[in-house]
Amino acid sequence: MLWGNGQPPPNHINSKGYFMKTVILLLSMLPSMMFAQAIPTPPTLPRMVTSISAVTKTVTFQVNWVQTATVDSTMLAVFLSSSTTPVLYRKGRSPDTVSFSIPDDTTTYRFMLVSVRNGLASLPTNANFYFNADQYYKLANIQVVPKNPTVLPGATIQFCALLEFNDGSIVLRDKDALIPPCVTEYNKIDVALRKPVGARLRNANKVCLQWQATGGTIENETCSN
């Protein structure tokens, strides 16, 4: 073996020990080089078309993305707000459609897409949708209970307001929940319609009622500006 200018190579390069060290070094680098090359390309251009149905009471997403390389599968996961536990995790294919019940409170839907190839996962691609429940749930009607009461002369009666929202749910305000007759009337409502939680309750608590009486007196509630 000649070296550069036709001279024999230096002893430390020509030795078997040097050759073996070089082979071992290359072999040790090979798995990391193969791993780096095998990481799949993540999905790109995630986008969502969102629809909300008051009839089925669902929010539906059509999720689209672009896959620029060959992969074994694309995994789709959906998280709600800051939760680390997915409410949905499965294989997906663009375009994909997923539906959820309309949430009781303001929620961020966090979509995560991951490509899988030869058992290796790509970096995630993310897309978010912010659902503002405070704007979605609007007051639609006020039910005054009891209905058609009989009041004897000199007697008093407790009237209560049950607030009905645009999805058909009925809410009792926090201040009325402290009045036993109002709680009794509220508990007569179908349990499936009683939703004193989240955005509905916040919106209900903003309502201040001014009552009017004919032929009697009434104690009104104080409304702040």
C-alpha positions in Angstrom: 0.0 0.0 0.0 1.4 3.4 -1.0 0.5 6.7 0.7 0.0 10.0 -1.2 3.4 10.6 -2.9 4.1 6.8 -3.4 5.6 6.4 0.0 4.5 3.7 2.4 1.8 4.9 4.9 2.8 5.8 8.4 3.0 2.8 10.8 0.0 4.0 12.9 -2.3 4.1 9.8 -1.0 0.9 8.3 -1.5 -1.1 11.5 -4.2 -3.6 12.1 -5.2 -1.9 15.3 -5.9 1.4 13.5 -8.0 -0.5 10.9 -10.1 -2.2 13.6 -10.7 1.0 15.5 -11.9 2.7 12.3 -14.3 -0.2 11.5 -15.7 -0.2 15.1 -16.2 3.6 14.9 -18.1 3.4 11.6 -20.2 0.5 12.9 -21.1 2.5 16.1 -22.2 5.5 13.9 -24.3 3.4 11.6 -27.4 2.9 13.8 -27.7 6.6 14.5 -27.2 7.4 10.8 -29.9 4.9 9.9 -32.2 6.3 12.6 -31.8 9.8 11.4 -32.6 8.8 7.9 -35.6 6.7 8.9 -37.6 9.4 10.8 -40.7 10.0 8.7 -41.8 13.4 7.4 -44.6 14.9 9.4 -47.9 15.9 7.8 -48.1 19.5 6.6 -50.7 22.2 6.0 -53.3 21.1 8.6 -56.6 22.9 8.3 -60.1 22.4 9.6 -63.6 23.1 8.4 -65.9 23.4 11.4 -69.7 23.2 11.7 -71.9 23.4 14.7 -75.3 21.8 14.7 -78.0 22.9 17.1 -80.2 20.0 16.1 -77.7 17.2 16.8 -75.9 19.3 19.5 -72.5 18.5 18.0 -69.4 20.3 16.7 -68.0 18.6 13.7 -64.5 19.0 12.2 -63.4 18.0 8.7 -59.6 17.7 9.1 -57.3 18.0 6.1 -53.6 17.7 5.7 -50.9 17.0 3.1 -48.5 14.0 3.3 -45.5 14.6 1.2 -43.7 11.3 1.8 -44.7 7.6 2.0 -45.7 6.6 5.5 -47.3 3.5 7.1 -50.0 5.6 8.8 -51.0 9.0 10.1 -52.2 9.1 13.7 -54.8 11.7 14.8 -55.2 12.8 18.4 -57.5 15.4 19.8 -57.0 17.0 23.2 -59.4 19.4 25.0 -57.8 22.7 26.3 -54.8 21.9 28.6 -55.6 18.2 29.1 -52.8 15.8 28.4 -55.2 12.9 27.8 -56.6 12.7 24.3 -60.4 12.4 23.9 -59.7 10.8 20.5 -56.7 8.8 19.2 -56.8 6.7 16.1 -55.5 6.3 12.5 -56.6 9.0 10.2 -56.8 9.6 6.4 -57.2 13.1 4.9 -59.8 14.3 4.8 -61.0 13.0 8.1 -64.2 13.8 10.0 -64.6 13.8 13.8 -67.5 15.0 15.9 -68.0 15.9 19.6 -70.9 17.0 21.7 -71.0 20.7 22.1 -69.1 21.4 25.3 -70.7 23.1 28.4 -67.8 25.5 28.7 -65.3 27.4 26.6 -62.9 24.8 25.1 -59.8 24.7 22.8 -59.7 21.6 20.6 -56.1 20.7 20.0 -55.5 18.5 17.0 -52.2 16.6 16.7 -51.1 14.7 13.6 -48.1 12.3 13.6 -46.7 10.2 10.7 -45.5 6.7 11.4 -43.0 4.8 9.2 -41.3 1.5 10.1 -42.3 1.9 13.8 -40.9 5.4 14.1 -43.0 8.6 14.6 -42.5 12.0 13.1 -42.6 15.3 14.9 -46.2 16.3 15.5 -48.1 18.8 13.4 -50.7 20.8 15.4 -53.9 22.8 14.7 -56.3 24.4 17.2 -59.9 25.5 17.3 -61.3 27.8 20.0 -64.9 27.3 20.9 -66.3 30.3 22.9 -69.2 28.8 24.9 -70.0 32.1 26.5 -70.9 33.5 23.1 -72.6 30.3 21.9 -75.1 29.9 24.8 -77.7 32.7 24.6 -80.8 33.4 26.7 -83.9 32.4 24.7 -86.7 32.4 27.2 -87.6 33.0 30.9 -90.1 30.7 32.6 -91.8 32.1 35.7 -92.8 29.5 38.3 -95.1 28.6 39.9 -97.5 29.1 37.0 -101.1 30.3 37.7 -100.8 30.3 41.5 -103.6 31.0 43.8 -102.7 33.6 46.4 -105.0 34.2 49.4 -105.4 37.8 50.7 -102.6 38.8 52.8 -100.5 35.8 51.8 -97.1 35.8 50.2 -95.7 33.7 47.4 -92.2 33.1 46.1 -91.9 33.4 42.3 -88.8 32.0 40.6 -87.2 32.5 37.2 -86.0 29.5 35.2 -83.7 30.6 32.4 -84.0 28.7 29.1 -81.1 28.9 26.6 -80.9 28.5 22.9 -80.1 24.8 23.1 -83.2 24.0 25.2 -81.3 23.7 28.5 -82.7 25.4 31.6 -80.6 27.0 34.3 -81.3 28.2 37.8 -79.2 31.2 38.8 -76.9 30.9 41.8 -79.0 33.4 43.8 -82.1 31.4 43.2 -80.4 28.1 44.1 -80.3 29.5 47.7 -84.1 29.7 47.8 -85.8 26.3 48.7 -89.1 26.9 46.8 -87.0 27.7 43.6 -85.0 24.6 44.0 -88.2 22.5 44.3 -89.6 24.0 41.1 -86.3 23.5 39.3 -86.1 19.9 40.3 -89.4 19.3 38.5 -87.7 20.0 35.2 -86.4 17.0 33.2 -82.9 16.2 34.5 -81.6 16.1 30.9 -82.5 19.8 30.5 -81.0 21.0 33.7 -77.6 22.4 32.9 -76.5 24.8 35.7 -72.8 24.6 34.8 -70.1 26.3 32.8 -70.9 29.1 30.3 -74.7 28.8 30.7 -74.5 29.4 34.5 -72.2 32.4 34.0 -74.5 33.9 31.5 -77.6 33.1 33.7 -75.9 34.9 36.7 -75.6 38.0 34.6 -79.4 38.3 34.3 -81.2 40.6 36.7 -85.0 40.5 36.8 -87.3 43.4 37.6 -90.7 42.1 38.7 -94.0 43.9 38.4 -97.1 43.3 40.6 -100.8 44.1 40.0 -102.9 44.5 43.1 -100.1 43.7 45.5 -96.5 44.5 46.4 -93.3 42.8 45.3 -89.8 42.7 46.7 -87.5 43.3 43.7 -83.9 42.3 43.3 -81.2 44.9 43.1 -79.5 45.1 39.7 -76.0 46.5 39.3 -75.0 48.5 36.3 
